[in-house]
Amino acid sequence: MDSSVNLLTPYSQSHTYDELEEAMQSVFITAFHELYGEAIRDIHHFGMPHLGSPKVVERFSKQDGLVVLRRPNSSDEIMRVIYANWRSLASKRGLAFLEFVLQMLWADQWEVKRLYHSIDLIDRYPTVTTVEPVDNSFLTSRILISLDSDVDFSEASHLAPTLYRLVPANIVAQISSNFETEDIDPVGVASVFMPFMTANFCLFDDEYKVGLPEWSAWFILKNIQVVADGSVNYSAFKSNMAQMYEATVNRDLTPLIFSQLDVEAYRQMDGVNDANKVLTLGCVGYKWDVPNTRIVANRVPEIVNLQDVSDVLLQRFYEGGFFVGYEAFYGAIENVAWVLDGIEIYEFDTSTQFTYTAGTFVSLVSFIDALNLYITDKVDNNPDWAGAVLGEVAIEYEDALTIIYIQHYTIEDVAHEERVRVDKDINANYDTEDPANRILVDSAKRLTLFDRLKEIATDFDDQILFAMVQDGTNKAYSESSNAIADHLYLANLEYYNFQQIADQIVLNLSSDNAEYKLSAENYVKKIASTVFNPDPANQLIKYADLVVLFEASKVLVT
């Protein structure tokens, strides 16, 4: 790995206790480099991709729409140079950059030619462009990339879309391959070819109809039109080489939209999933109940008792193992500072977690207790305090860690005062692992788990904790894997039958949501397209049935 991105430098330079730890350190570093070294090095080069590995260069070349070569030995370096120049030129790219790329790809085997067009033939633009200006012509925004005949044209075809993107937005590029011919003697004729289509419009009498093809079968066009009401339009034609009939028929597919929900392959389609999303909007989730031809959704009510949520997840926790709501439950336990030991739940006894120091006196109780220890010692053991009568205690300064008290007192009617500073600190001897510092959380208090979590989230405006509360709530109202504590789930179920799903698919055909509309159309088209299956048994829409309709509605095309 590059030393500049060696993430393990602090670890590799840390002290090792003995030979075993040193060997373990070496094994870890070696394994880390072998597993992640290349990936980290690549990430390091994301800011300067042209200096990275071939994988990095290819990734950023694809991202910017540049050429991706598949040549042995040379492609990596060519792509690296092209990308480096692409980044450095920035807004100065133009035809010069196209020429640079062509030179890198096919050195001296190319030519970029500007194209001209006749003004007199402007109505045929751009079909009669020329590479040389002619009389009364104009320079077009088109160019011709001419490649020598020995260039691998399959590679050129593969790279053509990329080359088209390298030209400025106002330029249209074409690619051609040259074929050099030797000089031949002058000829007196020339040929010009233009592609065209023909059709036979002759009228045949009975004598000449002998041997002509019979009418063809009906050919159905594959661009089936889906209508918003759940029907489709089929277009078809047939011909006898002299005449042609066209026909368009409409078929209602709503019964099939419903019946195909019995087929798993159809139930897994996006059109069905999107219909279910609309039906179960606001629900936690849903599952299929195919024997009863419906889906079952579970919803969280608007008003939720968080003690019920805690109760459900606690019951599942007591059963042991992984359960629905596991992550939210353990996250809540951690964030309210409770501790799990088996199936028992403890909280820390914080009464001895801090020390309160006044002079040489230390209290584990409070600031005022430390002050009392200090003053009591003065009264009992200091001769200067003999006969002292204690008065009120005032606070001169206070923050979270320090309080400065003023203790007023009199000796023989003479007023005195003593300033005492008390400091709060972490008790160095406090051990969270010591069972003596833990208190068992009783069953009633355990039910406040998610209420406490919500209070903390509110106090600190912590959106992550709010999300954890919501996740725990959703899981408590979800089905468990072993039917433990499912009463909230069972009490808030909703059911949607196959007919409702089919109706929603039809409604989605006119949805404002483009994704839902497209998925519904694809579901209907899948049904409609079974007419193209060569086996009539697999045709949901029978070709033979459509033929009858085509014949009834055919129109002769003249």
N, C-alpha and C positions, 0 to 999 in steps of 0.2 A: 504493500500500500504506500501511497505518497505520504511522506512524513508530515506534510501539512494537514492531512486529514486522518492521521492516526488517532482514532478516538480512544485507543487503549493506552496511550502514553502514560497517563497518571497511574493506571493499574500496573503497567509493566515496570514502572519505576518505584512502586511501593515495596515496602519491606516484606520479605517472606520469612516466616518463623523457622522453618526447617527445610530439609531437602524435599520432603513430601509436598509441602505447600508450594515450593518453587516449581516442582514438576507439574502440579495441578495448574499453576499459573501459566506455565509454558504451553500445556495442552489446551487450555482455554483460549489463549491468544492465537495459537495456530488454528484451532477450529473456527474461531471467529473470523480470522482472515480468509480462510478457505470458503466459509459459508457466505460471508457478507462483504468481503474485501472489494470484490469487483463491483458490486452494486453501489457501495459507498463511494468508490472512485468515480463511477458514472454520475452519481448525483452531484459530486463535487464539480464535475465538468458541465453541468447543466447551464451554468452562467457563461461558458465559453465552449460551446459544443464542438467547434472545429478542432479543438485540441483533445477531444475525448476519444473514446474507443469507437470502433466501427459501428457498434450498436447505437451509441449516442448520436453519431453523425447521421445514421439512417433515420433514427427517430425524429430528429429535428428537421431533416430534409423532407420527410413525409409531412411533418406538421406545416412546413412552409410551402408545400406543393412543388418541391424540386425533384430532379431526376433521382431515381433509385436504380442503380445498375446491378446487374448480376453477371459481371465478368470475373473470371478467375484472375487472381493476382493484382489487377489494376483498379478494380471498381472502388475500393475503399479510398485510395488516395485521390482519385478523380472526384468523388463525391465530396471529400474533405475540402479540396481546393475550390470547387464550385460553391459550396456552402459558405466558406470564408469570404469569398468575393461578394456573394449575395448579401451577407450581413454588412460588409464594409461599404458597399455602394449606396445602400438605403434608398433615398428618394431619387438618386441619379441613375437608377436602372432604366434601360430602354433597349433599343435594338442592339446597342453595343454589348449589352449583357447576353442577349440571345446569341450573338456571334461568338462571344467568349465561350459559352456553353457548347456550341456546335464545334468549336475548335478543340475543346477538351475531349469531346466525345468522338469526333471523326476528323482528325487533323487533316486540313487541306483537302478534304473530300466533300466539301459542301459549298454552297453559294446562296446568298440571300438576294433575291431580285425583287425590285419594286414593280408593280403591275400597272398598266395603263389601259384605258378603255376609250373606245370611240364615242365622241359626243353624238354623232349621227345615229348610233345604235344604242342610245341610252335606254330605250325601252327594253332592251335585252340584257341590261346590266344584272349580274356580273358575268354573264356566260361567255362573252367574247373579249376577255382581257388579253393583253399582250405584254411580253417582257421588255419590248422596245417601244418607244413612243412612235406613233404614226400621225399622219396629218389629221388635224382637228381632233386630237385626243386629250385626255386629262389624266393626271396622276391620281390613282385611287388610294384608298386606305388599306389595300390588300398587298400581301407579300407572298412570294413563292420561295419555299426552302427547298432547294434542289440538291439532292444527294447523288454522289457517284454510284455507278452500277455495282461496284464491289462492296458497298456498305451493306451490312446485314439488315435487310429491310424489315425482318420480323422484329428486330430490336428497335428499329426506328418506329414501327407501328406501335410498339409497346410504350415508347417514350413520347409519342405524338401528343397525347393530352397534356403532358407536362410542358412540352415546348410551346403549345398554344397559350398556356397561362403565363409564359415568360414575356410575351410581347405586351406593349402598352395597351390600355383598354380600347383605344380607337383603332387598333390594327387587327386585321383578320389574316391569319396565316394559313397556308396550304403547304403540304409536303409532297414532293414528287421524287421519282428516281430517274436519273439520266440513263439513256442507252446510246452510247457512241456508235456511229456507223461510219464506215469508210466512204470516201467520195465515190459516186457513181456517175456514169455518163448522163448528161442532161436528158431529161425526158420531156415529152410534150404534153403529158397529162398529169393531173394531180387529183387526189381524192380527198373529200371532206366527209367525215362521218358525224352523224347526229343520232343519238338513241331515240327510238320512238316506239309506241305501242300500236298494234293493229287490231281491228275487229272486223268480222265478216258480216256485212249488212246486206248481202245479196238476197234477192227473192228467188226461192226455188220452186219450180213446178213439180208435179208429181213424178215426172220422169227422173229429175235430178235428185229427188229426195231419197232414192234408193241408195242404201249404204251409209246414210248419215247417222250420227249417234242418236240414240233415243234420249228422252229427257233424263237428266241426271237425278240422283237422289237430292233431297233437301240438305243444303249445307248450312249449319247453324253458326253464326258468328260468335266468337268467344267473348266479345265485349258486351256481356250481359248487363243490362241497366237495372239497378235496384231502385224501386219506387218506395217512397216514404211510408206507404201503407202496408209494407211487407210483401208486396207482389214484385214480379220481375218482368221485364220486356225482353223477349227473344226475337232476334232478327235473323232471317234466313233467306236463301235464294236457291234457285235451280235453273239449269240451262240445257238447251239442246244444240248449242253452238250457233244457233241462228237467232234464238230468242231467249229472254231471261225473265223469270218471275221473281218477285220479291214479296216477302210477307213479314209482318210483325204481329206477335201475339203476346198477350199479358196473362200471366199465371199467378194466382194467389198462393203464396207459400206459407201463410200464417199457420195452417194446420201442421205443416212439417216443421216449422220453427219450434212448435210445442213438442211434437212427437220425438224429434231428434235429441231432446234433452235426456232421453233414456239411454243414449249412447255416450259412453265415457269420453271418446275422442271429441265429441261436440261439446260436452260439459267443460272440457279443459280449454276451450277456445277463449280468446280475449273478449269476444262479443258477449259471452255468457258471464265472464268475470266482471266486466264493466257494468252489465245490467244488475248483477248482485251488489256491486258497490253502491249503485244508486238506491236500490231497495233498502240496503242495510246502512245507509248513511248515519253516522253517529254511533253505530254499534261497535263493540270491541272486536268482534269477528263473527264468522259463521262457519258452519260445516254442512256437508251434504247428508241428507237423509233420503237416499234413493228409494228404498223400499216404500216409503210413504210419499214419494214424489214431491219433495220439498227441500228447502234449506232451513236450518235452525240457527238463528242469530242471538247473540247475548248482548244486552245493552246495560249500561250503568245509569241508574236513575239520576235525576237532576240533584236531588238532596241525598247525601251519603253520610252515614254515621261512621266515622273513622274507627270507632271502637269495634264495630262489626267487621271492618276490614282487618284490624289487628287480630281479632278473634279467629277469623278464617285462616289467616296465614300462620298463626300460632298452632292451630290444630294440625295443619299440614306439616309444620316443623316438627311437632312431637312425634309424628309417624316416622320421621327419619328419611334420609336420602334426599335426592334432588326432587323438588316439587314445583308446581306452577306458582310463581311469585317468589322463588328462591332469591333472585338477585335483589329485588326490592326489599325483602325482609332483612337480609343480611346487611344491606346498605343502611337501612333504618337503625338496626342495632348498633352499628358502628358510629353513626352520626349522633345518636343520643348518648354515646359513651357508656353503653351497656356491654357486658361481657358474657359470652356463651361458654358454658362448660358442660359438655354433653347436652342434655335437654334442659339444663337449669340456666337461668338468666340472673346475672348479678350486676350491681352497680357499685361504683367505687365509694368507699367511706371517705369523704373529703375532709372530715373533721381533723385529720392529722396530716393532711397533704401539704400544709404550709406551716412555717414557723413565724413567730412574732417576737422580735428581739428589742428589749429595752435595756441598754447598758450591757450587763453580763447576764441578764435574766431572759430566758427563752420560754415562750408559751406556745402550746399547740392548739390553743383555743381561739383567741381573738386579740385585737389591738388593746382593748381595755383591760383584758386579763394580764397582758404583759406589763401594762402601766401599774396595775394593782400590786403585782409581784415586786416591782421596783420600789414603789412608795412604802409598802409594808416593810421591806428590808430597811429602808431609811428610818422609819419610825422605831423599829425594834432594835436596830443595831448601830445606829449612828448617834453618838452623844450630842451632836449639834441639833438633833431633832428631838431631844428630850423634852417632854411636855408639849409637843406639837399638837395642835388641834386642826384637823384637816377641814378645809373648806371646799368650795366648788371646783370642778375641773372644766377648763375651757380648752377649745381647740384653736391653735394659732395657724396651723397649716394642715391640709389634707389632700392626698391623692390616692390612687389605687394601691400604692406600695408603701406609703409613708404617712404617718400622722404625728404632728408635734403638739403635745399636750402642755397646758400650764396648770400645775397643781397649786392652788392657793391654800395657805395654812397660816396659823398664828402661834407665836410662842410668847407667853406672858403679854398678851394683847398687842404684840407687835406683828404686823402683817408681813408675810414672806410669800414668795412664789418659786416654784421649781419647774424649769422647762425639761420635758422628757420626750425624746425622739424614739418612736417605735417603728421598726422596719419589718415589712412582710417579705418573706422569701420562700422559695421551694424547699420543702423538707428533703434534704439529701438522703435521709434514711427511709423515705417513703417508697415502698416497693409495691408496684401494681400487681405483681405476681403473688404477693403474699396473701393467702386466703383471709388473713386477719384484717386486711384492708378492703374486703369486699362484703357487700350486704346483699342478701338474696332478695330479688324483686318479687313481691307477692303477685298472685294471679290477678288481682284487681288492678294493680299498677301496670301490669304487662299489657292490659287492654288499652292503655294510653299511648302505646308506642307511636302510632302514626299521628296522633294529636300532638305529641311532643315534637315529632319531626316537622310537622307543619308550622308549629310555633317558631322553631329555629329558622326555618325557611323564611317566615314572615319577618322575624327580627333582623335578619341579615339580607333580606331581599334576594335570596339565593334561588335562582331559577332552576339550577340542577336539582336542588332538594325538592322544589315544587314538582318537578318532573318525576322524581322518585316517589312522591306521595301519589301522583296520578297513576304511575305504573303499578304500584302496590294495589291501588283501588281497582284498576282494570283487571289485574290478575285474581283478586279476590272474587270478582264477578265473572270469572272464567272457569271453565270446566277443568277439574284436576285430572291427573292421569290415573288415579286409583279411586275415584269417587269419594274422596275424603273432603269434608266440609264444602259441599257443593250447594248448600241451601241458598246462598245469594245468587248463584248462577241459575239455579232452577226456577227461582222466583221472578226472574227478569228475562225470560226467553220470548222470542218473537218467531213466527213461522211465515214463510213465503213459499207458496206452492209453485209447481212448474208452469202453470198457466200465467201466474203473475210475472214470472221470469220471462216467459215468451212475450208477454205484452210489453214488458220494459225494453226488450230487445227491439221491438217494433218502434217504440217511442224514441229510442236512441238513434233510429235512422234519421230523425229530424232534429237531433240534439245540437245545441250551440257548441258543445264540447267536440272539437274535431276528432279527438282520439276515440271517444265513445262512438261517434257516428261511423268512423272508418271500421272499427272492430265489428260493429253490428252489420255493416254492409258485407264484410268478409264472411261473417257467419252465414248470411243469406246466400251469398255467392257460392259458398261451399256446397250448399244444398242444391242450388240451381245447376251447378257445373257437373253434377252426377249424370246429367243427360249425355255427356261426352264419353262416359264409361262404355267400352265395347260390349260389356256383358249386360244385357237388359235386366238381369236379376239384381244388379247393383245400381240401377238407375232409380233414384227417388222420383225424378221427373222422367217419365217414359218418352223416349224418342218417338215411338210409334204414335203416342197420343198427340204429340206436338205436330207430327206430319198431318194428321187429320185437320188440325186447326190451321196450319199453314195453307193447306189446299182450300180451306173455306174462305181465307182472307187474302189470297194471293192477288198481286197486281202485276200486270204485264208491263215490263220496262221497255220503252221504245228507244 
